[in-house]
Amino acid sequence: MELLGLSLLLLALLALNVPIAFALLGASAVGLFVFQGGLGGIYQMPLQGYSIGREFVLVAIPLFILMAQVLSAGGVGRDLFDIASKWLRHFPGGLGIATIGATAIFSAISGAAVAAAATMSLVAIPEMLKRGYPKRLTLGLVAVASGLDILIPPSIPLILYGALADESVGKLYIGGLGPGILWAGMYAGYLAYLAARGKIQVVEEPATWRERFESTRNGFWGLFIPVLVIGGIYSGIFTPTEAAAVGVVIAYLVVVLVYRSQSLTDLVNVTMDALKGSIMLYAVIVGATVFGYLLNILHVPQDVTAWVASMNVHPIVVIYIINLLLIILGMFLDVASIILITVPILYPVITSLGFDGVWFGVLFVANMNLAVVTPPVGLCLYVVQGVTKEPLDEVVRGVLPFYSLMVLGLILMVHFPQIILFLPDLMGPR
């Protein structure tokens, strides 16, 4: 009954358009007052906020957001698309495949799907439409490919999961590469199939080798920074937080001294924008942490674990039920909120069933790829629509063919865990 009452209160606040951070804090305040001794329970709110604020790994979040903002303002996304198009455009569906490749590489310096969606909507969509790619396909491709940003490191959702579940962020990061490559390959294969069937009737002249190498030279730093960040984490040279700090320093130096595309004054504004985004995200983290504390004192995780154990079904069935639940939640909540609210409940269930915490974390975040392109809250849909000014239903229809590929990818990750665990296993025992 307590959980039902809290859930209804939270839903009511969200229905009133109360920001998610304050909705969580409001529901938590009422719950703590009622179930933990009045004002004495309310005192837990600043204590829990302070506790999560001390998590060192969470320092990586504002740093990665800042790195992405600086590099995006410096034109790195444009350079990455230019490299990919020069090397891939002559293949069947090549410019679409180049868009997938450029988005995947940009994801390795971003960590936020909306940033990838905004950048590629500005860079890739006009070029694809100009060359005769179907509009609906183009819009859907950019929206779906942008979702890779929340899976490929430096993924902010994976940081949140690692902090909540006390799993290695480094292993989660490396585990995210397999699914990211899988989905990128599936999207590219679908485009090649459409080209072979004559659905994409675009033939591009190959770029000269000089053009290819020149574009690669111009975009060198956009390629180097992901290698530095991911390679540094994988090799153990950096922790994720240290890698983020190094990435920020290099981003500033590259944009100001190498590209010279932003002045120091311009970067002050970019830094302030990144700060605003970080503050909003931290507010959600604090709200969800307090709400999670309340659920814990009400023994919700333990009760859910006991209930699942009593169901007497195959553990894989539980995984499918959880994935379906996450898809439904993704229709109404943003990715960070879903992770922060559900992981404290679901993680004990998963580990009690014998599943690997790293595997489940990557699978969980992979599921969030569907959330960012699922109406009515799919943020990447709205970003693409907002940049292009095309009707939202056109973007949604463009996403639909790729949606089935995403679901197929999830099924493969469930039944073939090594898609996720192969690279983390190379890093040593978990």
C-alpha positions in Angstrom: 0.0 0.0 0.0 2.8 2.4 0.8 4.4 1.9 -2.6 1.1 2.4 -4.4 0.4 5.6 -2.5 3.9 7.0 -3.3 3.6 6.0 -6.9 0.3 7.7 -7.3 1.6 10.8 -5.6 4.7 10.9 -7.9 2.5 10.3 -11.0 0.2 13.1 -9.9 3.1 15.6 -9.5 4.4 14.6 -12.9 1.0 15.0 -14.4 1.0 18.6 -13.0 4.2 19.2 -15.0 6.3 19.4 -11.8 10.0 18.9 -12.9 11.0 15.3 -12.2 13.7 16.3 -9.6 11.1 18.2 -7.5 8.4 15.6 -8.1 10.8 13.0 -6.6 11.8 15.3 -3.7 8.2 16.1 -3.0 7.0 12.5 -3.0 10.0 11.6 -0.8 9.3 14.4 1.7 5.7 13.2 2.2 6.8 9.6 2.5 9.6 10.3 5.0 7.3 12.5 7.1 4.7 9.8 7.2 6.8 6.7 7.5 9.9 7.8 9.3 8.8 9.9 12.3 7.7 13.3 11.0 10.4 16.0 10.8 13.1 13.5 11.8 12.6 11.7 8.6 12.8 15.0 6.6 16.3 15.5 7.9 17.4 12.5 5.8 16.9 14.5 2.6 20.0 16.7 2.9 22.0 13.8 4.4 21.2 11.5 1.4 21.9 14.4 -1.0 25.3 15.0 0.6 26.0 11.2 0.5 25.4 10.9 -3.3 27.3 14.1 -3.9 30.5 12.6 -2.5 30.5 9.8 -5.1 33.8 10.5 -6.9 32.7 8.7 -10.1 29.8 11.2 -10.5 32.3 14.0 -11.0 32.8 12.5 -14.5 29.3 13.5 -15.5 29.7 17.3 -15.6 33.2 16.9 -17.1 32.0 14.7 -19.9 29.1 17.1 -20.5 31.5 20.0 -20.7 33.9 18.1 -23.0 31.0 17.3 -25.4 29.8 20.9 -25.4 33.2 22.4 -26.1 34.0 19.9 -28.9 30.5 20.3 -30.5 30.8 24.1 -30.4 34.3 23.7 -32.0 32.8 21.9 -35.1 34.1 18.4 -34.3 30.8 16.8 -35.3 31.1 18.4 -38.8 34.6 17.1 -39.2 33.7 13.6 -38.2 30.8 13.5 -40.7 33.2 14.8 -43.4 35.7 12.0 -42.7 33.0 9.3 -42.7 31.4 10.6 -45.9 34.7 10.8 -47.7 35.6 7.2 -46.9 32.1 5.6 -47.2 29.9 7.6 -49.5 30.5 5.5 -52.6 29.1 2.3 -51.1 25.4 1.5 -51.5 23.6 3.6 -48.9 27.1 5.0 -48.2 26.1 8.5 -46.9 23.6 6.9 -44.5 26.3 4.5 -43.3 28.7 7.5 -42.9 26.0 9.2 -40.7 25.9 6.1 -38.5 29.7 6.0 -38.3 30.1 9.7 -37.6 27.4 9.5 -34.9 29.0 6.5 -33.3 32.4 8.3 -33.1 30.7 11.5 -31.9 29.1 9.4 -29.2 32.5 8.5 -27.9 33.1 12.2 -27.0 29.6 13.1 -26.0 27.6 10.8 -23.6 24.3 12.5 -24.2 22.0 11.4 -27.0 20.3 14.8 -27.5 23.7 16.3 -28.3 24.3 13.7 -31.0 20.8 14.2 -32.4 21.2 18.0 -32.5 24.7 17.9 -34.1 23.9 15.2 -36.7 20.5 16.8 -37.6 22.4 20.0 -38.5 25.3 18.2 -40.3 24.0 15.0 -41.8 20.3 15.5 -42.7 20.8 18.4 -45.2 23.5 16.5 -47.0 21.5 13.3 -47.2 18.3 15.1 -48.4 20.3 17.1 -50.9 21.6 13.9 -52.5 18.2 12.3 -52.8 17.9 10.0 -49.7 14.2 9.4 -48.7 13.3 12.1 -46.2 11.5 9.8 -43.8 14.4 7.3 -43.7 16.9 10.1 -43.2 15.0 11.6 -40.2 14.5 8.2 -38.6 18.1 7.2 -39.1 19.6 10.2 -37.4 17.2 9.9 -34.5 18.0 6.2 -34.0 21.7 6.5 -34.5 21.8 9.2 -31.9 20.6 6.7 -29.3 24.0 5.0 -29.6 25.3 8.0 -27.6 23.9 6.7 -24.3 25.5 3.3 -24.8 29.0 4.0 -26.3 31.4 5.4 -23.7 31.6 8.0 -22.2 28.0 7.2 -21.4 26.4 9.2 -18.6 23.7 6.6 -18.0 26.4 3.9 -17.5 28.0 6.2 -14.9 24.7 6.5 -13.1 24.2 2.7 -13.1 27.7 2.1 -11.9 27.3 4.5 -9.0 24.0 3.1 -7.9 24.9 -0.6 -8.3 28.5 -0.3 -7.2 29.7 -1.9 -10.4 32.9 -0.9 -12.2 32.2 2.0 -14.6 35.3 1.0 -16.6 33.9 -2.5 -17.3 30.5 -1.0 -18.0 32.0 1.3 -20.5 33.9 -1.4 -22.3 30.9 -3.6 -22.2 28.9 -1.0 -24.0 31.1 -1.1 -27.1 29.9 -4.6 -28.2 26.2 -3.6 -28.3 27.0 -0.3 -29.9 29.0 -2.0 -32.7 26.2 -4.6 -33.1 23.5 -2.0 -33.6 25.6 0.3 -35.8 26.3 -2.8 -38.0 22.6 -3.7 -38.1 21.6 -0.2 -39.1 24.3 -0.1 -41.8 23.2 -3.6 -43.1 19.6 -2.4 -43.4 20.7 0.6 -45.5 22.8 -1.6 -47.7 19.7 -3.9 -48.1 17.5 -1.0 -49.1 20.1 0.1 -51.6 20.3 -3.4 -53.1 16.5 -3.4 -53.4 16.5 -0.1 -55.2 14.8 1.8 -52.3 17.8 4.1 -52.1 18.8 5.2 -55.6 21.7 7.4 -54.8 25.1 6.8 -56.4 28.0 8.8 -55.1 31.3 9.4 -56.8 34.2 8.1 -54.7 36.3 10.7 -53.0 39.9 10.9 -54.1 42.6 9.5 -51.8 43.8 13.1 -51.3 40.4 14.2 -50.1 40.1 11.2 -47.8 43.5 11.8 -46.1 42.9 15.6 -46.0 39.6 15.1 -44.2 41.2 12.7 -41.8 43.9 15.1 -41.0 41.5 17.9 -40.4 39.4 15.8 -38.1 42.3 14.1 -36.4 41.5 15.4 -32.9 37.9 14.3 -33.2 39.2 10.8 -33.8 42.0 11.0 -31.2 40.1 12.1 -28.2 37.7 9.0 -28.1 40.8 6.7 -28.5 42.5 8.5 -25.6 39.4 8.4 -23.3 38.3 4.8 -24.0 41.8 3.5 -24.4 43.0 5.2 -21.2 40.1 3.6 -19.3 40.5 0.2 -20.9 44.2 0.1 -20.2 43.8 1.2 -16.6 45.8 4.5 -17.1 42.8 6.6 -16.2 39.7 6.1 -14.1 36.6 7.4 -15.9 36.7 10.6 -13.9 40.4 11.2 -14.7 39.7 10.4 -18.4 36.9 13.0 -18.4 39.2 15.6 -16.8 42.0 14.9 -19.4 39.4 15.1 -22.2 38.1 18.5 -21.0 41.6 20.0 -21.0 42.4 18.6 -24.5 39.0 19.8 -25.8 39.7 23.4 -24.7 43.2 23.3 -26.1 42.1 21.9 -29.5 39.2 24.3 -29.9 41.1 27.4 -28.9 44.7 26.7 -30.2 44.2 24.1 -33.1 40.8 24.8 -34.6 40.7 28.4 -33.4 36.9 28.1 -33.9 36.0 29.5 -30.5 37.4 32.4 -28.5 37.8 32.2 -24.7 34.8 34.5 -24.5 32.7 32.0 -26.5 33.8 29.2 -24.3 32.6 31.0 -21.2 29.1 30.8 -22.7 29.6 27.1 -23.6 30.9 26.3 -20.1 27.8 28.0 -18.6 25.5 26.0 -20.8 27.3 22.8 -19.7 27.0 23.9 -16.1 23.2 24.4 -16.4 22.8 20.9 -17.9 24.9 19.4 -15.1 22.9 21.2 -12.4 19.6 19.9 -13.8 20.9 16.4 -13.9 22.4 16.5 -10.4 19.0 17.7 -9.1 17.4 14.6 -10.6 20.2 12.5 -9.0 19.6 13.9 -5.6 15.8 13.6 -5.9 16.0 10.0 -7.0 18.6 9.1 -4.3 16.2 10.4 -1.6 13.4 8.5 -3.2 15.5 5.4 -3.4 16.3 5.7 0.4 12.6 5.9 1.1 11.9 2.8 -0.9 14.7 1.0 0.9 13.4 1.8 4.4 10.0 0.5 3.2 11.8 -2.7 2.2 10.5 -2.4 -1.4 13.7 -4.0 -3.0 13.6 -6.9 -0.6 9.8 -7.4 -1.1 10.2 -7.3 -4.9 13.1 -9.8 -4.8 11.0 -12.2 -2.6 8.0 -11.8 -5.0 10.1 -12.6 -8.0 11.6 -15.6 -6.3 8.1 -16.9 -5.5 7.0 -16.7 -9.2 8.9 -19.9 -10.0 9.6 -19.0 -13.6 12.8 -19.2 -15.6 15.1 -16.3 -14.9 15.1 -15.3 -18.6 11.4 -14.7 -18.3 12.1 -12.2 -15.6 14.6 -10.4 -17.8 12.0 -10.1 -20.6 9.5 -8.8 -18.1 12.0 -6.2 -16.9 12.8 -5.1 -20.4 9.1 -4.7 -21.3 8.7 -2.6 -18.1 11.6 -0.4 -19.1 10.2 0.1 -22.6 6.9 1.2 -21.0 8.7 3.6 -18.6 10.7 5.0 -21.5 7.5 6.2 -23.0 6.9 8.6 -20.1 10.2 9.3 -18.3 13.7 10.4 -19.3 16.6 8.0 -19.2 18.3 9.3 -16.1 15.1 9.2 -14.1 14.3 5.6 -15.1 17.8 4.5 -14.1 17.8 6.3 -10.8 14.3 5.1 -9.8 14.5 1.5 -10.9 18.0 0.3 -10.4 17.9 0.3 -6.6 14.9 -2.0 -6.9 15.9 -4.2 -9.9 19.6 -4.7 -9.1 19.0 -6.9 -6.0 16.5 -8.9 -8.0 18.9 -9.5 -10.9 21.9 -10.5 -8.7 19.7 -12.8 -6.6 18.9 -14.7 -9.9 22.6 -15.1 -10.6 22.9 -12.7 -13.5 26.1 -10.6 -13.9 25.7 -7.0 -12.8 27.9 -5.6 -15.6 25.9 -7.5 -18.2 22.6 -6.3 -16.8 23.8 -2.7 -16.5 24.7 -2.6 -20.2 21.5 -4.4 -21.2 19.5 -1.9 -19.1 21.2 1.1 -20.8 20.9 -0.6 -24.2 17.1 -0.7 -23.5 17.2 3.1 -23.0 18.1 3.4 -26.7 14.4 2.5 -27.3 13.3 5.1 -24.7 14.9 8.1 -26.6 13.0 7.3 -29.8 9.7 6.1 -28.2 6.8 8.6 -28.1 5.5 10.6 -26.3 8.7 11.5 -24.5 11.4 10.2 -26.9 13.8 13.2 -26.7 15.7 12.4 -29.9 12.5 12.5 -31.8 11.8 16.0 -30.6 15.4 17.2 -31.2 15.4 16.0 -34.8 11.9 17.5 -35.3 12.9 20.8 -33.7 16.1 21.2 -35.8 14.5 20.2 -39.2 11.0 21.6 -38.6 9.5 18.5 -40.1 6.3 17.0 -38.7 6.9 14.8 -35.7 4.9 11.9 -37.3 7.4 11.9 -40.2 10.3 11.3 -37.7 8.3 8.6 -35.9 7.5 6.8 -39.1 11.2 7.0 -40.1 12.2 5.4 -36.8 9.8 2.4 -37.1 11.8 0.2 -39.4 14.9 0.6 -37.2 12.9 -0.1 -34.0 12.5 -3.7 -34.9 16.3 -3.9 -35.3 16.7 -2.5 -31.9 14.4 -5.1 -30.4 16.2 -7.8 -32.2 19.5 -6.5 -30.9 18.2 -6.6 -27.3 17.1 -10.2 -27.8 20.5 -11.2 -29.0 22.1 -9.5 -26.0 19.9 -11.5 -23.7 20.6 -14.8 -25.2 24.3 -14.2 -26.1 25.7 -12.4 -23.0 29.2 -12.4 -24.5 28.2 -9.6 -26.9 28.4 -7.5 -23.8 30.9 -9.4 -21.6 33.6 -10.4 -24.1 35.7 -7.2 -23.7 35.1 -6.7 -19.9 36.2 -10.3 -19.4 39.5 -9.4 -21.1 40.1 -6.7 -18.4 40.2 -9.3 -15.7 37.9 -10.8 -13.0 34.8 -8.8 -12.2 
